[in-house]
Amino acid sequence: MKISFISLGCDKNLVDSEVMLGLLRDKGYTLINDEKEADVIVVNTCGFIQDAKEESIETIIEMGKYKDTGKCKALIVTGCLAQRYQEELVNGMPEIDAILGVSNYDKVIEAVESVLNNKKYIAFEDNSHHPQDYINRVISSAGYSTYLKIAEGCDNHCTYCIIPKIRGKIKSRTIESLVKETEYLAENGVKELILVAQDTTKYGIDIYGEKKLPDLLRELCKVDGIEWIRLLYCYPEEITDELIEVIRDEEKVLNYLDMPIQHANNDILKRMARKGTKEMIQNAISELRKNIPDICLRTTLITGFPGETREQFEDMKKFVQDIRFDRLGVFAYSPEEGTKAALFEDQIDDEVKESRKDEIMAMQQGISKSINEELVGKVYPVIIEGYIPEDRVYCGRTYRDAPEVDGMIFVSCPYELISGDIINVKVSSSNEYDLIGEITDEYSE
């Protein structure tokens, strides 16, 4: 029996997809990438913002057509869209044969067996439920680099975000379970481990009574085969001195931190129900840079939040100019039903949101270009991601670059390299996005 799987949305969703793929593989099902040849198609959806919802619905419709044009006997839908719009999908999309909520991805085997027996299958549990850990994932991304989801859910309840309603409160995994999964990943060739959760800095607060991210990092660093550990989604107000020390002192933990701040005006931060203030963010950045001078900081911002005045936007813009983040992404605010912010009366026109987004990004391009120019002449370890034959160069990433969201470095090398090799590269030139370099005499694998 052949099963094809489509995973949409964030890296945390991708981990859920890989767990389901592992369950299906271990049950004896054949996993394929060609939907036309699949007997069963599973779509793991995203329902975070409007664009993601539209992509998920369009994908479901498209996959449903393979019941007529391909070999598909059943279509299964899971993930955030399924959790958020259970009734609408059940009643409005008859091409769907089974629907699983976000807490029920471990029911994927039951769902497949049911639909192949021509029985509809629907499973939704309260989002306080967390499926039992299953570590034998199928690594669907680059085999040398993958994500480790350390917790599910979120307790922050930002006014623009629907995630706590979809995925519930924070549910951390145990350190023992995460170490065991990391050992499995390392045995299967993973060198770069990327830690993710809705808020990684609050890891452990629910099961240990205190934040345990530093302890987790120390244990993960002991796993043979793992060479890089990267931290994403660390909230600035939760960054402790102990965490800074671990990043600084543990060789495997990269001097890179993704720290989404969303805004830099205190009035807007308060309306967003963010826990921190501009001053707290500044202090966190100051402490990080004082203790780890070469740390690379990434952040994300939202423009056009309800009620954002031009003056408040300029406040954020000046903050970005002064702080000079190494990496920065901007999203135009999207009002999501079920969130408090969607009910605010002072919504902002889409044109204004997009214009402000473009202003920030144009400024950041200049900042990024300047920062990249400062890297010329320096040597960095680079993890190789592939080869571009027409240009006769390899492409890879330094510690300063997370996969898919940051830049690349293009490497001239007389050696034959394979994806996952880690080599020392001297930066020879740059632009606002990427670097160009040459391999040094020193070579590490």
C-alpha positions in Angstrom: 0.0 0.0 0.0 1.5 3.3 -1.1 1.1 6.5 0.9 2.1 10.0 -0.1 2.5 12.8 2.5 2.3 16.6 2.1 3.5 18.7 5.0 2.5 22.4 5.1 3.4 25.2 7.5 6.1 25.5 10.1 9.1 23.3 11.1 7.1 22.2 14.2 4.4 20.8 11.9 7.2 19.1 9.8 8.2 17.2 12.9 4.7 15.9 13.4 4.7 14.9 9.8 7.9 13.0 10.2 6.5 11.2 13.3 3.4 10.1 11.3 5.7 9.0 8.4 7.7 6.9 10.9 4.6 5.3 12.2 3.4 4.4 8.7 6.8 3.1 7.7 7.1 0.9 10.7 3.7 -0.5 10.1 4.8 -1.6 6.6 3.4 1.0 4.4 5.4 2.2 1.4 6.1 5.9 1.4 6.3 7.7 -2.0 6.5 11.3 -3.2 4.3 10.9 -6.3 0.6 11.7 -5.4 -0.5 10.2 -8.7 0.7 6.8 -7.7 -0.5 6.9 -4.0 -3.3 4.8 -2.6 -3.6 7.2 0.3 -2.7 10.9 0.5 -2.2 12.6 3.8 -2.1 16.4 4.1 -0.8 17.9 7.3 -2.2 21.4 7.2 -1.4 24.8 8.6 -4.0 27.2 9.9 -1.9 30.0 11.4 -2.7 32.9 9.1 -5.0 33.6 6.1 -2.4 32.8 3.5 -1.6 29.5 5.2 -5.2 28.6 5.5 -5.8 29.3 1.8 -2.8 27.2 0.8 -4.0 24.3 3.0 -7.5 24.4 1.4 -6.2 24.6 -2.1 -3.9 21.6 -1.4 -6.8 19.5 -0.1 -8.8 20.3 -3.1 -5.9 19.5 -5.5 -5.1 16.2 -3.7 -8.8 15.3 -3.8 -8.7 15.3 -7.6 -6.4 12.4 -7.6 -9.3 10.2 -6.6 -10.4 10.7 -10.2 -7.1 11.3 -12.1 -4.8 9.1 -10.0 -4.9 5.9 -7.9 -6.0 7.6 -4.6 -8.5 5.7 -2.6 -8.6 7.9 0.4 -7.6 11.4 1.5 -6.6 12.1 5.1 -6.3 15.6 6.6 -4.6 16.5 9.8 -2.8 19.5 11.5 -3.8 23.0 12.5 -6.5 23.7 9.9 -8.2 20.4 10.8 -8.1 21.3 14.5 -9.3 24.9 14.0 -12.0 24.2 11.4 -13.2 20.7 12.3 -16.9 21.2 11.6 -16.3 23.1 8.4 -14.1 20.5 6.9 -16.3 17.6 8.0 -19.4 19.2 6.4 -17.9 21.2 3.6 -15.3 19.0 2.0 -16.7 15.6 1.2 -13.5 14.5 -0.6 -11.9 14.2 2.9 -12.1 10.6 4.3 -10.4 11.1 7.6 -9.6 14.1 9.8 -7.2 14.1 12.7 -6.7 16.9 15.2 -3.3 18.2 16.2 -3.2 16.0 19.3 -4.2 12.9 17.3 -1.4 12.4 14.8 -0.6 9.2 16.6 -3.9 7.9 15.2 -2.7 8.0 11.6 -2.5 4.2 11.4 -6.1 3.7 12.6 -7.2 6.4 10.2 -5.5 4.7 7.2 -6.9 1.3 8.1 -10.4 2.7 8.5 -10.5 4.6 5.2 -9.2 1.7 3.3 -12.2 -0.2 4.6 -14.4 2.5 3.3 -15.2 3.9 6.8 -14.9 7.6 7.6 -12.5 8.4 10.5 -12.6 11.5 12.7 -10.4 11.9 15.8 -10.2 15.0 17.9 -9.0 15.2 21.5 -8.8 18.2 23.8 -5.6 20.0 23.0 -4.3 19.4 26.6 -3.6 15.8 25.3 -0.1 15.1 24.1 0.6 11.9 22.2 3.2 9.5 23.5 6.7 10.3 22.3 7.7 8.4 19.1 11.4 8.9 18.2 11.8 6.8 15.1 10.9 9.6 12.8 11.4 9.6 9.0 13.9 12.5 8.4 12.3 14.1 5.4 14.5 17.2 5.3 18.3 17.2 4.6 19.6 14.1 6.4 22.4 16.0 8.1 20.2 18.8 9.6 16.8 18.5 11.2 14.5 19.9 13.9 13.9 18.7 17.4 10.5 19.8 18.8 11.1 20.1 22.6 7.6 21.2 23.6 4.1 21.6 22.2 1.6 24.5 22.8 2.1 27.9 24.3 1.1 29.8 27.4 1.8 33.3 26.1 -1.6 34.2 24.6 -0.5 37.1 22.4 -3.5 39.0 21.1 -2.7 38.3 17.5 -1.9 34.6 17.8 -4.3 31.6 17.6 -1.8 28.9 18.5 -2.7 28.5 22.2 -6.3 27.9 21.1 -5.3 25.4 18.5 -2.4 23.6 20.3 -3.2 24.3 23.9 -0.9 25.1 26.8 2.8 24.3 26.8 3.5 20.6 27.1 7.3 19.9 27.4 8.9 16.6 26.6 11.3 15.1 29.2 15.0 15.6 28.8 15.4 11.8 28.7 13.1 11.5 25.8 14.7 14.3 23.8 18.2 12.8 24.4 17.0 9.5 23.2 15.5 11.0 20.0 18.7 13.0 19.5 20.8 9.8 19.7 18.5 8.2 17.1 18.9 11.2 14.8 22.7 11.2 15.2 22.8 7.5 14.4 21.0 8.4 11.2 23.5 11.0 10.1 22.1 14.2 11.6 24.9 16.7 12.5 22.9 19.9 13.0 20.1 19.8 15.5 17.6 22.8 15.5 15.6 23.2 18.7 12.0 24.4 18.1 8.8 25.0 20.1 6.4 27.9 20.3 8.6 29.4 23.0 11.8 27.3 23.5 12.9 29.5 26.5 10.0 28.2 28.6 10.9 24.6 28.0 10.4 22.5 31.1 8.3 25.0 33.1 5.3 22.7 33.1 6.9 19.4 34.0 9.9 20.5 36.1 8.5 23.6 37.7 11.3 25.7 36.3 12.9 26.6 32.9 15.2 23.8 31.9 16.5 24.8 28.5 20.1 25.2 29.7 20.0 21.7 31.3 18.6 20.2 28.1 21.3 21.8 26.0 24.1 20.4 28.2 22.7 16.9 27.9 22.2 17.2 24.1 25.8 18.3 23.7 26.9 15.0 25.1 25.4 13.1 22.1 28.1 11.8 19.8 27.7 12.8 16.2 25.8 16.0 16.8 28.1 18.9 15.9 25.8 22.0 15.8 22.9 22.8 18.0 20.8 25.8 16.9 18.2 27.7 19.0 15.0 29.1 17.5 12.0 31.0 19.0 13.6 32.3 22.2 11.6 35.0 23.8 13.8 37.9 25.0 12.2 38.3 28.4 12.9 34.6 29.2 16.6 34.7 28.3 18.5 34.0 31.5 22.2 34.5 32.5 22.4 30.7 32.7 21.2 30.3 29.1 23.7 32.9 27.9 26.5 31.0 29.7 25.5 27.7 28.0 25.4 29.3 24.6 28.8 30.9 25.2 30.5 27.9 26.9 29.2 24.8 25.1 31.1 24.4 21.9 28.3 22.6 20.0 25.7 25.3 20.8 26.0 27.8 18.0 26.3 31.5 18.7 23.0 32.1 17.0 19.7 33.1 18.5 16.3 33.5 16.9 14.5 36.0 19.2 11.1 37.1 17.8 10.3 40.5 19.3 7.3 41.5 17.0 7.5 45.2 17.8 9.6 47.8 19.7 7.0 50.3 20.8 5.8 49.7 24.4 2.2 50.7 23.7 2.0 48.3 20.8 3.8 45.5 22.8 1.2 46.0 25.5 -1.7 45.7 23.1 -0.1 42.6 21.7 0.0 41.2 25.3 3.8 40.6 25.0 5.5 40.1 28.3 8.5 42.3 27.6 9.1 45.9 26.9 11.5 47.7 24.6 13.9 48.3 27.5 13.8 44.5 28.4 14.6 43.6 24.8 17.5 46.1 24.7 18.8 44.7 27.9 18.6 41.1 26.7 20.5 42.0 23.5 23.1 44.0 25.4 23.8 41.0 27.7 24.0 38.6 24.8 26.4 40.8 22.8 28.5 41.6 25.9 28.9 37.9 26.8 29.0 36.5 23.3 30.5 39.2 21.0 30.1 37.2 17.8 26.5 36.1 18.4 24.2 36.3 15.4 20.7 37.6 16.3 17.6 37.0 14.2 14.2 38.5 14.9 10.8 38.9 13.4 8.5 42.0 13.4 4.8 42.7 12.6 3.8 45.9 10.8 0.4 47.4 10.8 -0.8 46.0 14.1 -4.2 47.5 15.0 -3.8 51.1 16.2 -0.2 51.4 15.1 0.4 55.1 14.4 3.1 56.4 12.2 5.0 57.6 15.3 4.9 54.1 16.8 6.1 52.6 13.5 8.9 55.1 13.4 9.8 54.0 17.0 10.2 50.4 15.8 12.1 51.5 12.7 14.6 53.5 14.8 15.0 50.5 17.1 15.9 48.3 14.2 18.4 50.9 12.9 20.0 51.2 16.3 20.2 47.5 17.2 21.3 46.3 13.8 20.0 42.8 13.9 22.0 40.3 11.8 18.9 38.7 10.4 15.3 40.1 10.3 12.0 39.1 8.8 8.8 41.2 8.7 5.2 40.2 8.5 2.3 42.4 7.7 -0.3 41.9 10.4 -3.0 39.4 9.6 -6.3 39.6 11.6 -7.1 36.0 12.6 -10.6 35.1 13.7 -10.7 33.9 17.3 -8.0 36.3 18.4 -8.5 39.4 20.5 -6.6 41.6 18.1 -9.0 40.7 15.2 -11.8 42.4 17.2 -9.9 45.7 17.7 -11.7 48.5 16.0 -8.6 50.4 14.8 -7.6 48.0 12.0 -5.1 49.3 9.5 -5.4 49.3 5.7 -3.5 46.5 3.9 -1.7 49.0 1.8 -0.3 50.7 4.9 0.8 47.4 6.4 2.6 46.4 3.3 4.2 49.8 2.8 5.6 49.7 6.3 6.8 46.2 5.9 8.7 47.3 2.8 10.2 50.2 4.6 11.7 48.0 7.3 13.0 45.4 4.8 14.6 48.1 2.6 16.4 49.5 5.7 17.4 46.0 6.8 19.0 45.2 3.4 21.4 48.0 4.0 22.2 46.8 7.5 22.6 43.2 6.4 24.9 44.3 3.5 27.1 46.3 6.0 27.3 43.4 8.4 28.2 40.9 5.7 31.0 43.2 4.5 32.5 43.0 8.0 32.7 39.2 7.6 35.0 39.4 4.5 38.4 38.0 5.3 37.2 35.9 8.2 37.1 32.0 8.4 34.0 30.1 9.4 33.0 26.5 9.5 30.4 25.8 6.8 28.0 23.0 6.5 27.7 22.0 2.8 24.1 21.7 1.4 24.7 21.0 -2.2 26.5 21.6 -5.5 25.6 24.0 -8.3 27.2 22.4 -11.4 26.6 25.4 -13.8 28.5 27.7 -11.4 30.9 25.0 -10.2 30.5 26.0 -6.6 29.1 24.4 -3.5 26.5 26.1 -1.4 26.3 25.9 2.4 25.6 27.8 5.6 27.7 29.2 8.4 26.6 29.2 12.0 25.0 32.5 11.2 22.5 31.0 8.9 19.5 28.8 9.8 18.1 26.7 6.9 15.5 28.3 4.6 15.2 31.6 6.4 18.8 33.0 6.3 21.5 33.4 3.7 24.0 31.1 2.0 27.7 31.0 1.3 28.9 29.9 -2.1 32.2 28.0 -1.9 34.9 27.3 -4.4 36.6 24.1 -3.5 39.1 21.8 -5.2 37.9 18.8 -3.1 34.8 16.7 -3.9 32.3 17.4 -1.1 29.1 15.9 0.0 26.1 17.4 1.7 26.6 17.5 5.4 30.4 18.0 5.2 31.6 20.7 7.5 34.6 22.6 6.1 36.5 25.8 7.0 35.8 28.6 4.5 37.4 32.1 4.2 34.8 34.7 3.2 36.1 36.6 0.1 33.1 38.8 -0.8 29.5 39.5 0.1 26.1 41.2 -0.6 23.1 41.9 1.6 22.0 38.3 1.5 24.8 35.8 0.8 28.5 35.3 1.1 31.2 34.0 -1.3 34.2 32.1 0.0 37.0 29.7 -0.6 38.1 26.6 1.3 41.1 27.1 3.6 44.0 24.8 4.0 42.4 23.5 7.2 39.7 21.0 6.5 37.3 19.4 9.0 34.6 16.9 8.4 
